[in-house]
Amino acid sequence: MLHDDPPRPLVIGHRGAPGYRPEHTRSSYELAFALGADAVEPDIVATRDGVLVLRHENEISGTTDVASRPEFAGRRTTREVDGTALTGWFTEDFTWAELATLRARERLGSIRQASASFDGRYPIIRLRELFEIIDIAGGEQRRLLRIVAEFKHAAHFDALGLPLDELFHAELEAAGWGRGDERLIMEAFEPTLLDRLGARGIRGKRVFLIEGTGAPWDLVLTGARTAPRYDSFMTEEGLLGLAGRFDGVSVGKARLVGGAKTRRAADAAGPPLTGADLVDAAHAANLEIYTWTLRPENRSLSAPFRRGTGRAAYGEWLGEFSEIIGMGVDGVFLDHPDLGVDARRSVTG
């Protein structure tokens, strides 16, 4: 096992390197590490037979060729997921053997033509294959490489008899990762799932994902209208309430940049913290803070950093990335890991 003093912030390949290859494919993950990523982030969902696979969502029509496959036409259905009705094809209706016949497509193909040019070339992969990729890349590069595992729709899969925490524990054991170690970071929008991962004795940091709006679905199911909103965790009081329970929080970058008004960190009441105030308050509560997703295209940059009118054209990405890194965040998620490495170097030397 390699041990190191990790760089800050961690440069995390968001679903691999989807700026260059279709997300969640072996090629995308391998390229992310080759471009200097310290970690990669898979989204984890389950199949009907309990295999954990890597897809942005359990509805897969936008990220695979399933809609063009006549043998699966009858699987198209409408289902409620976390309170929203969705129509398409869902991983829980397929066995792994069936999903393994599909080919991946880039989810943001309309603005990622280079990545989309690889559509149809790669199969989708299981979580256990990503553990193998990390083991191999870490050995080749002689550095400690990490996984930031994001669990999607845990309450939904619980209701189907597919508990993600139990399945994940089994995958760790099968991959030779035991109960986890310093290479493992786990994140979810549902705090109950993070609690269950800890109760299973799985070692690794646990990070609470914070949406821009709404409330955690697992808490909605148990607390109905009294469920706390995500914003309620983004005050000094809310962050202190997470201290000792979790190791960090992860927020959309709109909470850090984009013109939102900040307030004095010393004021515990009032609206949610933003910008450097939020970063400082998280650290004061002994929580790490991560942010997603840093992208160079105009459509994803905050207004001051856009250049020209083309949505897919690169804007002043280095300026925005550097501003965020300069706030002292502990990790940044990017679709182009090499740009994150460059931005970190420009700020930290």
Summary of the structure (lengths in Angstrom):
residues: 349
radius of gyration: 19.5
end to end distance: 27.5
largest distance: 59.7
contacts: 1204
relative contact order: 0.13
helix: 38%
strand: 20%
